[in-house]
Amino acid sequence: MAHLDALVVALPADCDPQLRHFLERQSYAKALDWLQVRVESDAG
């Protein structure tokens, strides 16, 4: 878990605010859902 925390701290400044919110609050399921929707919308 410490590794994930370090990665969250290292997110770039232009990271999507909603994704950052989910990751900072350790809402990993919501972050994963957000990413899946994003990938699907980019693919379509």
Helices and strands as residue ranges (DSSP letters): H 2-9, H 17-24, H 28-43
